Amino acid sequence: MPLFLVDTSAYARMGYESVRTRVAPLLHAGIVASCAALEAEALYSARSPEEYEKLHAQRAAILTYLVSEDL
């Protein structure tokens, strides 16, 4: 089954029906993934260590993490 990377700009636009109708089914199907670059981008916005941990845990619960080798 394919996995889809969804960046933070798409998550930020989930309030728009056009985005939600495309992304929500992927999330519900459990076929959305993340990687180091997307995690860094998403977690950068945390305003405290507690918020960072909460956001990290939420993402880990719903996203498949793809390991990559950066050269």
Summary of the structure (lengths in Angstrom):
residues: 71
radius of gyration: 12.6
end to end distance: 27.0
largest distance: 38.1
contacts: 157
relative contact order: 0.20
helix: 56%
strand: 10%
